[in-house]
Amino acid sequence: MSTIKAALVQNTYTADTEANIAANLAAIRKAARTGAALVVLSELHDSLYFCQTEDPALCNLAQPIPGPATDRYAAAARESGVVLVTSFFERRAAGLYHNTSVVFEKDGSLAGRYRKMHIPDDPAYYEKFYFTPGDLGFRAIPTSVGKLGVLVCWDQWYPEAARLMALDGASFLIYPTAIGWERTDTDAEKRRQLDAWVTVQRGHAIANGLPVLSVNRVGFEPSPTGQGGIQFWGNTFAAGPQGEFLAQAGNDKEDLLLVEIDTHRAETVRQIWPFLRDRRIDAYADLTQRFRDQN
């Protein structure tokens, strides 16, 4: 059996960008000391989740890639000798921005990037105001620990995205995430949302015979308008290729979740559950339609 150790960083974030970065870098160093070969940070990890409101001034948070922000994390990957999955508000050009995950190889080189494809627009999640949908497709990123099928937050609800990463040869499905409860949600609604979030991602693991690593932030972040706010629910977790929990964090505090992953188990599971073999690719053309209208 061959294994790698992954470290999933569940942090809280504040308006102090430098403090956020320092906490992330400290977590990377700590993960490396435990023997982690792969470290994953949550979505938009250098700031508060700014998409709770629509404010053009917040576009100034965007950074070029490569640039000073990515340089710091490249150095951290190199100094700690880890493959590092990060998440940035990318400034591609004036007025053109993406929600972008950047993967660094253990020597600090840029292994690849993924631009978030599915962009939500819900109360307190006004991402369409800030982010242009990704244009790099669903391509797994080759690294020394395997091909990483990196997707971002809202992407995690779409089985098509997970499948396309699997078909591109991904060894893992990885979801940097920022998701939580709005303050007015009832307790029953909170349970339904969290259960659905965990279940759908475990389903992606099962349907594709791949381990899933889902990394969320945690803690309450008030709305800039003074009303509402989001309680990020944490629950960072890793699941194996049959959807089994390998590790799971709580919903109320920071955590550095360490998990040993058997890198050959996906092969074994796919031999007994050969879903890729039995796909009816000749019958799926209608999946490219928005909806099959009945008239």
Buried (B, 14 or more C-beta within 10 A) or exposed (E): EEEBBBBBBBBBBEEEBEEBBEBBBBBBBBBBEEEBBBBBBBBBBBBBBBBBBEBEEBBEBBBEBEEEBBEBBBEBBBEBEBBBBBBBBBBBEEEEBBBBBBBBBBEBEBBBBBBBBBBBEEEBBBBBBBBBEBEEEBBBBBBBBBBBBBBBBBBBBBEEBBBBBBBBEBBBBBBBBBBBBBBEBEEEEBEEBBEEBBEBBBBBBBBBBBBBBBBBBBBEBEBBEEEBBBBBBBBBBBBBBBBEEBBBBBBEEBBBBBBEBBBEBBEEBBEEBEBBEEEEEEEEEEEEEEEEEEE
